[in-house]
Structures are given as structure tokens and as C-alpha cells.
Amino acid sequence: MTGERESLQDLEGASKLDQAKEAVHAATNTVKATSQTIADAIDAGRNPLDRMAHWAREAPLHSIAVAFLLGALLGGRRRR
């Protein structure tokens, strides 16, 4: 009879452990999904000037060239 109790307790312990693992896994997935949703909302809400500033930090020479060309186009139109 003692052996039956031990095996019954082992089965209950294992099932509780499996339930705990599933709960932790579900919570982890929920946190990941929520984090991704928040990150997407932040990216969508960013100002276009923030994007341009980030681009300028990433490629400063390209940014200077584009700014020069835009200045030349706008300045040339105003002189005429």
C-alpha cells in the first residue's frame, strides 16, 4: 500500500508540475505579445522628423547630400 501512495503522489506532483509549466509558458507568450504590440504602437506613433533624425544618424553623408539637393531645388525655384 505504501508503494501505491507514492506512485499516486508522483503522478499528482507531475501533473501539477506540467500545469505550472503550461501556465508559465502561457504567461511568457502573453508578455511577448504585449511587448510586441506596445513596440508597434510606439513605432507607429513616432513623428516623421524622428525617423529623419534616425536616418541622419545612420547615414550622415547621404543626409547631407539629400539636404543639399533639396536646398538647391528649393533655392533655384525662389530665384526665378
C-alpha positions, 0 to 999 in steps of 0.5 A, spaced: 500 500 500 505 504 501 508 503 494 501 505 491 501 512 495 507 514 492 506 512 485 499 516 486 503 522 489 508 522 483 503 522 478 499 528 482 506 532 483 507 531 475 501 533 473 501 539 477 508 540 475 506 540 467 500 545 469 505 550 472 509 549 466 503 550 461 501 556 465 508 559 465 509 558 458 502 561 457 504 567 461 511 568 457 507 568 450 502 573 453 508 578 455 511 577 448 505 579 445 504 585 449 511 587 448 510 586 441 504 590 440 506 596 445 513 596 440 508 597 434 504 602 437 510 606 439 513 605 432 507 607 429 506 613 433 513 616 432 513 623 428 516 623 421 522 628 423 524 622 428 525 617 423 529 623 419 533 624 425 534 616 425 536 616 418 541 622 419 544 618 424 545 612 420 547 615 414 550 622 415 553 623 408 547 621 404 543 626 409 547 631 407 547 630 400 539 629 400 539 636 404 543 639 399 539 637 393 533 639 396 536 646 398 538 647 391 531 645 388 528 649 393 533 655 392 533 655 384 525 655 384 525 662 389 530 665 384 526 665 378 
